[in-house]
Amino acid sequence: MLGRKPQQKASMMPETSSSHLLARREDLPRDISELAAAIELLPPEYRQAIEPALGRVVENTHRRRRILTTIQEAISQLRLDMKYLMFDLEATRRERDALREQSE
């Protein structure tokens, strides 16, 4: 029974799942692409047992890349916002100093 569960999961996946997963191979790190290529060379019974795990690795890699991109964009926006705030602070200080000189 224990050997049967992975086969049941694998049978739900299409036979071309490794090809489908590798359609975006250029987006994957080289070591994962090499692993996927090696898995493609395995006999079908072994490949079907490993493909679900490979699919999870590929999806997690893409998800992490999206998260990293989102974080990098947020940091860039934060830096830009900080520049605007610093500019505004300096302008406010200049205005304050000018008003002090006028009132004296």
N, C-alpha and C positions, 0 to 999 in steps of 0.2 A: 504494500500500500504506500509506503513512503516514497518509493521510486515512481509511483504512478502520478502523484500530485504535480510535480514539475512538468510531466508530459501533458497533463490535462491543461495546464496553463499555457504551455507552448503550442498546443493544438489550436488554441483560440487566436494565436497570433498568425498572421498570414505568412506563407512560406518566404515571401520576399521582404520580410521585415528588416533584415540586415541591410538589404539594398536600400530600402526606404529610409532607414536610420542614417545611412551613409550618404544620402542625397546631398546633405549639407556638410560633407566631410571637411571642406575647407574651413568651416567654422569651428571644427573640433581641434583640440590640442593634438600634436603629432603622435604622442604615445597612445591616445585613445583611437586615433585613426588606424595606427598600426595594429592595435589589439583587434579592432573590428575587421580589418583585412585578414588577420590570422583566423578569426572565428569563421569568416566566410569560407575558408579552406577546409574546415572541419566536416566530417561526415554529417549528414542531415540530423541523425538522432542526437548527436552531441550539440550541434549548432542550435537545434530547437530548444535544448535544455538551457543553453547559455544566453540566447537572444533576449529573453525578458530582462535579465540582469543588465545586459548591454544597453537595452533600450532605456532602462532607468538611469544608467550612468550618463548616457547621451542627453537625456532630458534634464537631468540635474546639472550637467555642464552648461547647457543652454540657459537654464534658469539662473544659475550663478552668474553667467556672463551678463544677462539682462539686469540682474540686481546690481552688479558692479557698475554697469553703464549708468543706471539710474542714480546710484550714489555719486558717481563722478560728475554727472550733470548737476546734481543738487549741490555738490561742493563748489562747482564752477559758479553757479547762481549765487551761492552764499558769498563767494569772494567778490563778485560784482556788486552785490548789495552792500557789502562792507565798504567798497570803494566809494559808492554813492553816499553812504552814511558819513564817511570821513570827509568827503568833499562838503557835504551839508554842514557838518560840525565846524569845519574851518571857515566856511562862509558865515555861519552864525556868529562865530567868535570875532571875525572881522567887523561884522555889523555892530556887534556889542561894543567893540573898542571904538568904532567910529562914533557911535551915539554917546559914549562916555566923553570923548574929546569935544563933541559939540555942546554937551551940557556943562562943561567946565568953563 
